[in-house]
């Protein structure tokens, strides 16, 4: 048994995850009732990551800030610019694709009990209020904007603390990172349970009737991941960006696809940044920040579902309105983490731009939940993998300029 475990652990994590994925699919298609207990593995895996991620981020950021030396440069301005640019371009690509390949929906009963935000101001207000959330509540609710703000404040306050205090904070940060490594070793079992649960409960057949919508959503996300983001990366690093792009998609996007949680994938992204030898002072802040504002996948979802409603109702849309939708979807996507329900509940906000009634907009949200088993997985994968990509691009771009 010991030899088997040693050989198993020597196999790369991605290959082990693929094994878990295949087993989960086979069990869901053949013996779903008998194998139902394995669902618990998925719940335990995601639950463990979600539980450790907030406190890990808090100590990583606090440690990075309190030990930051005067004059030491970080790349946060460049990273934030890349986050915002990538999110806007994702929304723009989705709008263009929706006009090239218009989709209409068959709308039925609504999901009117759900309450979407009233406007962009409400979304941004929620985001700002989260900055000053009670630090204990921020950790409890995994409010990463609040966690980041308090970690920055406390880290700055500790800059003049004794070296022993800073060492203690650093040791706690390292210990939490080790805990995360232990949890990630259980990813194959966790993903086996997650994929089994998705297929056995949702069923592949239920998605076929929305095939065109799924193809458009996934197609746009693939275009962003394989064309737009590499172009942005090429401008920054001035060399073939695809090795870096594929590494981010493989090591970050794959786990994010199955966990369907940017928050749960923060520890995975931290480890990938470490493997890429990036500056810890930078990525300990940029990764949790990216999980909040780098939402290209969400911008795509908001734009496509909104324009599907527009096409279904036969509403005429001019270029100005299309550009406004791209901008609105980007701004709304950045605030998605501050709204219960994520990107789907921001669809009615975008629909209001075209005067679409809320009850119809909420039916579109209902369609979004039906295709969510694929849409949300792909959305999270592109959001999370791009956090690492843009962090790496900013640092490699800076190194390139320094070596000129």
N, C-alpha and C positions, 0 to 999 in steps of 0.2 A: 504493500500500500504506500509506504514511504517513497519507494522508487518511482511509483506511478505519479505521486504528487510532485516530486522533483522534476520529472520529465514534463508534466503538465505546466508547471510554473515557468519552465525554460522556454516554452512556446510563447511567441509574441502575443500581447493582449488582444490585438485586433483579430488574430486567427482564433483565439479562444472564444472571443465574442461571436465570431461567425459560426463556430460550432454550436454555441448556445442558441443562436438565431435559428439555425437549421433544425435543431432538435425541437425547439418551441413550435415552429411551423408544422413539422411532421406530427407532433402530438396533438396540435389543435385540429388538424385535418383528419386524423385517424381515430384517436380515442379521447375526445374532449371531455367527456364525463368522468372517465377514470383518472385522467391526469389533472383534473381541476385543482387539486391541492398545490400544484407548483406555482399557482398565481401568487402565493405568499412570498416567493422569492423576489418577484418584481416589486411588491409593496415594501419589503424589507430593504431592498437595495436603494430604491429612490428615497424612502424615508430616512435611511441612514445618511445619504448624501445631503439631503435637504436639512437634516438636523445639524450636521457638523459644518456646513458651508457658512452660515452667518457668523459663528464665533471664529472660524478660521479667517474669514475676510477681515473681521474686526481686529484681530491680533496681527495679521500680516500687514495691514495698512498702518496701524498704530506703530508697529515695529519699524516699518520703512520710514515713516515720517520722523519719529523721535531720534533715529540714528542717521538721518540724512545730514550730510556734511555741507556746510556753507560753500556755495560755488559749484556744487555738484549738479550737473544738468540732467533734466529728465525731458521726455518728449511728449508731455501731456497735451500741449497745444496742438501739435501735429496730429496726435491720435484722435482728439475730439473733432478736429476738422474732418478727418477721414471718416469717422463714425457718421457725422451729419451728412457729408457728401454721399456716402454709400447708401444711407437710408433714403435720401431724396432721389437718387438715381434709380433705386429699386422701385419706388413709387411711380416714377416717370416711365420706366420700362413696362410696368404693369398696365399703365394707362394706354400706352401705344399698342401693346399686345391686345388689349381688350377691344380697341377699335379695328385692328387688323382681323381679329377672330372673335366677333361678337357672340356672346353666350346669352341665351334666354333661359329663365327658370320656370318651373311649374310650382307655383306657390300655393300652399294649403293652409292648414291651421297655424296660428301664430304661437309665439312663446312670449305673450304680452306681460307675463308676471315679472320678467326680468327688466331691470331698470338701467338703460344706457345713460352715459353722461349727457348733460344738457348742452355742452358746447366746448370749444377749445379752451376757453377761459377756465371752465370747471376742471378739465383735465390737467391744465398747467397749475391751477390752484392746489389740486390734490398732490401734485408732484412737489410743489414748494412746501406745503404743510408737512410732507413726509421728511423734509430736511431737518425739521426741528422736533420730530417725534421723540417721545420719551425713549432714551437709549435702551432701557430694559425691554420695552414694548417693541422697539425696532428689531432687537435680536429675536424676540419671541415670535414676531410676525414675519420675519425674514424680509423686512423693509430695507433694501440695500442702499437706498438713497440716505435714509436715516443712519444706517450703520456706517456708511462712508463719511458722512458729515461729522459724526461723533468721534470716529477713529482719527480723522484729520485734526479735530480740535484737541483731543486728548494727546495725540502724538506731538502736536506743536507745544502743548503745555509741558510735555516730558522732555523736550529737547535739552533742558538744562539739568535734568535729573542725573543722579549718580550712575556710573558705568555699571554697577551691580544691578540697579533697577532695569536699565536697558537690556542687560544680559538676560535677566529673568523673563522679560517680555519676549525677547528673541527665542529663548528656550521653549516657552509656551507655544510660540508660533511654529517652531520646528516640530514639537510634539504633535500638534494638531495636524501638521502636514503628513507626519508618519501615520496617524490614524486614518487619514484620507487614502493613503496608499494601500492600507490594509482593506479598506472598504472597496476600493476600485478592483482589487484582486477578485472580488466576488461578482464583478460585472457580467461574466458569462452566464452565471446562474440567474442573476437579476434580469438580464435581457431575455433569457429563455422564458421566464415567467411573464414579462411584459408583453412579448410578442404573442405568446400563447393566449393571454387575456384579451388582447386586441382582436385577434382572428376569431377566437371562440365566442366572443360576445357580440362584436360588430358584424362579423361575417363578410366574406369577400363579395358576395352577391349584392348586399345592400349598397355597395359603392358603385356598381356598374351603371345604374341609372343616371349617375352624375359624372360619368366618365369624361365628358368634354370639359366640364368645369375643373375636374381634378387635373386633366392634362394641361389646361391653360395655367393653373396655379403652379404645378410642379415644373412646367416648361419655363415659366418666367424665373422661378427660383434657380433652376439649373443654368439659365442664361446669365443671371447675375453671378452665380458661383463660378462659372467656367469661362465667362467672357468679360463682363464688366469689372468684377473684382480683380482678375488678373491684369487688366489694362491699367487700373489704378495702381496696382502693385508694381507694374513695369515702369510707370512714370516715376515712382519713388526709388526703386532699387536699380533700374536701368540694366536688368538682365532677365533671362528667362524666369518668369514668376511661377511657372506651373509646379516645379518640385515643392516649393513652399506652400502653394495653394492646395496641392493634393495631400501634403503632410497634415495640414490643418483640417481638411475634410475627413481624412482617415482617422486621425487621432482624437479630434474634437467632435466633428460633425456626426460620426458614427454613433458615439455614445449619446450625444444630444438627441439624435433621431429617435432613440428608443426611450430615453428618460422623459423626453418632451418637457424639459424644464431647464431654462437657462441658469436658474439658481443652482440646481443640482449639478450642473456641468461646470460650475466655477472651479471646483478643485481639480477637475480634469484639465481645464485650460491653464491653471496655475502650473501644473506639472509639465504640460507641453511647453509653456514659456521657459521653464527651467531647462528642459531638454534642448531648447533652441539657444540656450545661453544668453537670454535677454536680461536686461537690467531689472533686478528684483524691486528696486525702488519705484520703477515705472509700472511694471505689470501687476504689482500688488494693488495698485489703484486702478489701472486702466481696465483690468478684466472685470471686477465687480461693477465698475461704471458702465462698461460695454453691455453687461447683462441688463442694464436699465435703459440706456439711450440708443444703443446700436441695434436697431430693429428693422433692418431691410426686409426680412421675411414678413413682418407684420404690416409694413407699408404695402407690400404686394397683395396680401390678403384683403386689406381694407379697400384698395383701389379696384381689384378685380370683382369682388362681391358687390361693391357699390355700382360699378358700371354694368354688371349683370342685371341688377335691379333696374337701372336706367334703360337698358336695351329691352327688357321685358315689358316695361311700361311705354316704350316708344317715345321717350323724351329725347329731344334734339340737344346735342352738346357741341359747343364751339371750342376753338383752341384755347381761348382764355379760361373757360370753365375747366377744361382738361388740365391745364397747368395749375389752376387753383386746387384741383383735386390732388395732384401730385404733391403740392406743398402741404395741403391739409393732412393728407395721409402720413407724410413724413413727420409733421409736428405731433399728430395724434399718436403715431407709433412710438415716438420717444416717450410719451406719457402712458403707454399701455400698461406698464408695470404698476402704475398707481391706480388702476381701475380694475375692480373685480371682474373677472371674465376675460381679461387680456384683449387681444386684438379684435376678436369677434364682436364684442360689445361696443367697439368704436365704429362699426359699420353704420349704425343709425345716425351717428354724428356726421359722417361723410354723406350719407343719403340726404340729410337735411339741406345740404348745399344745392340740391336739385329739386327741393320742395317735395320729396317723397314722404308720405305720411309714416308716422312711427310704427303703426300696426303692420304695414307692409314691410318696412325695414326690418322689423323683428322676425318676420317670416324668413327673410334672407339670412338672418342670424341662425335661425333653425336649420336652414340648409347647410350653413357653415359648420354646425355641430355634427351633421351627418357625415360630411367629408372630412371632419376634423381629425379622424384617425390617421389620415395621410397628410392633410394640410398642416396640422399642428406639428407633426413630426418633422416635416421638411422645413417648416418655418423656423423651428428651434435649431435645427441643424445648421441652417445658413446663418442665423443670428449668432450662434455661439462660436462657430468656426471662424467667422469674420472678426470676432473680438481679438483672437490670437493673430490672425493675418494682418490686421491693421496695426496692431501693437508692434509686430515684427517689422513691418514695412517702414514704420516711423523710425525705428532704431537703426535698421540697415541703411536707410536713406541718410540718416545723420552720419553714420560711419563712412559711407561713400563720400560724402561732402568733405569730411575731415581728412580723408586719405588722398584727396585730390592734390 
